Structures are given as structure tokens and as C-alpha cells.
């Protein structure tokens, strides 16, 4: 894999039973690990999405000039895990009320975003945002600033090889993920 590789943003890009979802939650290393551990997730990768420069490098993304967000591509089997379950994980694994920052990671590449691959994903993402916002508001936490956008006009650029499954290769590696501490309502037991 190289930084010039891009991936289709279609939801059924692997075969008829696998769908793709794209999530940006700050540093992509920890987010990728959270997603790959979920049963029903077939594969994950990390890359850059939502920017303007073709085939950006990590160094370019870090400058902020490309406009890309560090993004995780999640390929999942909807008969084993729902897109709504992935959304629940997305909302609680980071602080969606923090603009362009997660913990000590500051910059536009650390922004919160969902890139949807179908009208159904868009509908579910918007509905889940409203549900989670209600839970945050009840706890006195501010407004969600996460972008929710159609993936179609955005190319997903695969990150460099050393970023792929980084925390599998470096189990004690950096894993910055802030959170609000508020569970998604359907996760409350």
C-alpha cells in the first residue's frame, strides 16, 4: 500500500455482503484498533479523507494545508454488525464536541467526521447524532461539532504502511482518545 493508493467510496466495494464506513475521530491508530476488535468487522485501514490535495503524505496532512482528516475505513458484514453499532462506537470513542482537537492532538486532521456511503448511512448517522446530542445535553455537555458528509465526492487516500494496524505492531504505542464519558443511550445497561 502506498499513499497514492485510493479506495472506492462505494458501500459495496468488496462484495455484496460487505459494506464500508468511514470515521474520523482524531488520531486514527486508536480508532482503528477499537473498530477492528468489533465482531463483524472484516477489515480496517487508515487513511486521509475530506481534503483537497491528491495523494497526501502524513507530513502534508499534519501541516493542515491539505484539509484531510485522519480517517478509518471500516469494512463490515451487516449481517454480523450493524452500521448503527459502528456509530455508537464512533460517538463514545472520542469527544465529538471538541473542534479540531482530541486531547493533546490539535489540528484539522484531528477533527470529528463521518463520511457516509449510502442514503441509509446518512439517515442513520444524522439520527444517531441527535440521540447522542440529547444524552450530552442531559449531562450539561455542549454541542456536537462532528461533520457528517456524503463520502462520494471525497477520495479516501490510504495512509503509509507504517500507520496500518499501528497498535498491533506497537502494542504500547500512542493512543490518544478523549471522550465525553457519556455512553450512547442504547449502550446503557
C-alpha positions as CSV (number, residue, x, y, z in Angstrom):
1,X,0.0,0.0,0.0
2,X,1.2,3.5,-0.7
3,X,0.0,7.0,-0.1
4,X,-1.0,7.2,-3.7
5,X,-3.5,4.4,-3.3
6,X,-7.1,5.4,-3.0
7,X,-10.1,3.3,-2.3
8,X,-13.6,3.4,-3.7
9,X,-16.1,5.2,-1.5
10,X,-18.9,2.9,-2.6
11,X,-20.6,0.9,0.3
12,X,-20.4,-2.4,-1.5
13,X,-16.9,-2.1,-2.8
14,X,-15.6,-5.6,-1.7
15,X,-18.6,-7.9,-2.4
16,X,-22.3,-7.9,-2.0
17,X,-22.2,-8.7,1.7
18,X,-19.5,-6.3,2.9
19,X,-20.2,-2.6,3.4
20,X,-17.8,0.3,4.1
21,X,-18.0,3.0,6.6
22,X,-15.6,6.0,7.2
23,X,-15.0,7.6,10.6
24,X,-12.6,10.4,11.7
25,X,-12.1,10.6,15.5
26,X,-8.7,12.2,16.0
27,X,-5.6,10.0,15.8
28,X,-6.5,7.1,13.6
29,X,-4.3,4.5,15.4
30,X,-6.5,4.0,18.5
31,X,-9.7,4.4,16.5
32,X,-8.7,1.6,14.0
33,X,-8.0,-0.7,17.0
34,X,-11.4,-0.1,18.5
35,X,-13.1,-0.9,15.2
36,X,-11.0,-4.0,14.3
37,X,-11.9,-5.5,17.7
38,X,-15.6,-5.5,17.0
39,X,-17.1,-8.8,15.9
40,X,-18.5,-8.4,12.3
41,X,-15.8,-6.0,11.2
42,X,-14.0,-7.8,8.4
43,X,-11.1,-5.4,7.9
44,X,-9.9,-1.9,8.6
45,X,-7.4,0.6,7.2
46,X,-6.3,4.1,8.0
47,X,-6.1,7.0,5.6
48,X,-6.9,10.6,4.8
49,X,-10.3,11.9,3.7
50,X,-12.1,15.2,3.3
51,X,-9.2,17.2,2.0
52,X,-8.2,18.9,-1.3
53,X,-4.7,17.6,-2.2
54,X,-4.4,14.3,-4.1
55,X,-2.3,11.6,-2.6
56,X,-1.3,13.5,0.6
57,X,1.5,12.3,2.8
58,X,1.2,12.2,6.6
59,X,3.7,15.1,6.8
60,X,1.5,17.2,4.5
61,X,-1.7,16.3,6.4
62,X,0.0,17.3,9.6
63,X,0.6,20.8,8.3
64,X,-3.2,21.4,7.9
65,X,-2.8,22.7,4.3
66,X,-4.4,19.6,2.7
67,X,-7.6,19.8,4.7
68,X,-7.7,16.0,5.3
69,X,-8.9,14.3,8.4
70,X,-7.2,11.1,9.8
71,X,-9.9,8.5,8.9
72,X,-10.5,4.9,9.5
73,X,-12.2,2.8,6.8
74,X,-14.2,0.0,8.3
75,X,-15.3,-2.9,6.1
76,X,-18.1,-4.8,7.9
77,X,-20.6,-7.5,7.4
78,X,-24.0,-6.0,8.1
79,X,-25.4,-9.5,8.9
80,X,-23.0,-9.6,11.8
81,X,-22.8,-6.0,13.0
82,X,-25.0,-3.1,12.1
83,X,-23.9,0.4,10.9
84,X,-25.8,1.7,14.0
85,X,-23.4,-0.3,16.3
86,X,-20.4,1.3,14.5
87,X,-22.0,4.7,15.0
88,X,-22.4,4.0,18.7
89,X,-18.7,3.2,18.9
90,X,-17.8,6.3,17.0
91,X,-19.7,8.6,19.3
92,X,-18.2,7.3,22.5
93,X,-14.6,6.7,21.5
94,X,-13.8,10.4,21.2
95,X,-15.1,13.9,22.1
96,X,-17.4,14.9,19.2
97,X,-17.9,18.4,20.9
98,X,-14.2,19.3,20.5
99,X,-13.5,21.3,17.4
100,X,-10.3,20.2,15.6
101,X,-8.8,18.7,18.7
102,X,-8.8,15.4,20.7
103,X,-6.9,15.7,23.9
104,X,-3.4,17.0,23.1
105,X,-3.8,16.4,19.4
106,X,-4.6,19.7,17.8
107,X,-5.3,20.5,14.2
108,X,-7.9,20.0,11.4
109,X,-6.6,16.4,10.8
110,X,-8.0,15.5,14.3
111,X,-11.5,16.7,13.6
112,X,-14.5,14.6,14.1
113,X,-16.3,13.4,10.9
114,X,-18.5,10.7,9.4
115,X,-18.4,10.1,5.6
116,X,-21.4,8.1,4.6
117,X,-21.6,5.7,1.7
118,X,-25.3,5.4,1.2
119,X,-28.5,7.3,1.9
120,X,-29.3,4.8,4.7
121,X,-26.0,5.5,6.3
122,X,-26.6,9.3,6.1
123,X,-30.0,8.9,7.7
124,X,-28.6,6.7,10.5
125,X,-25.7,9.0,11.1
126,X,-27.9,12.0,11.5
127,X,-30.4,10.2,13.7
128,X,-27.5,8.9,15.9
129,X,-26.1,12.4,16.3
130,X,-29.5,13.6,17.6
131,X,-29.7,10.7,20.1
132,X,-26.2,11.3,21.3
133,X,-26.7,15.1,21.5
134,X,-29.7,14.6,23.8
135,X,-27.5,12.4,26.1
136,X,-24.8,15.0,26.1
137,X,-27.2,17.9,26.7
138,X,-28.7,16.0,29.7
139,X,-25.1,15.8,31.2
140,X,-24.5,19.6,30.6
141,X,-22.1,19.0,27.7
142,X,-22.1,21.2,24.6
143,X,-22.9,20.8,21.0
144,X,-21.6,18.1,18.7
145,X,-19.3,19.6,16.0
146,X,-18.8,16.4,14.0
147,X,-19.1,16.8,10.3
148,X,-21.5,14.3,8.6
149,X,-20.9,14.3,4.8
150,X,-21.5,12.0,1.8
151,X,-18.3,10.1,1.0
152,X,-18.9,10.2,-2.7
153,X,-17.1,13.5,-3.5
154,X,-14.2,12.6,-1.2
155,X,-11.4,10.3,-2.1
156,X,-10.1,8.0,0.7
157,X,-6.3,8.1,0.4
158,X,-4.6,5.1,2.1
159,X,-2.0,6.2,4.7
160,X,1.5,4.9,4.7
161,X,2.2,1.3,5.5
162,X,3.6,2.0,9.0
163,X,0.3,3.6,10.0
164,X,-1.7,0.4,9.1
165,X,-2.7,-1.5,12.2
166,X,-0.1,0.5,14.0
167,X,-1.1,-0.5,17.5
168,X,-0.9,-4.2,16.6
169,X,2.7,-3.7,15.6
170,X,3.4,-1.3,18.5
171,X,1.1,-2.5,21.4
172,X,2.3,0.2,23.7
173,X,2.2,2.9,21.1
174,X,0.4,6.2,21.3
175,X,-3.3,6.0,21.6
176,X,-4.9,9.4,22.3
177,X,-8.6,9.2,22.5
178,X,-10.5,11.7,24.6
179,X,-14.1,11.0,25.4
180,X,-17.1,12.8,27.0
181,X,-17.5,9.8,29.3
182,X,-21.2,9.7,28.2
183,X,-22.4,6.3,27.0
184,X,-24.5,6.1,23.9
185,X,-28.1,5.6,25.2
186,X,-28.6,2.1,23.7
187,X,-25.3,1.0,25.4
188,X,-26.6,1.9,28.9
189,X,-27.5,-1.3,30.7
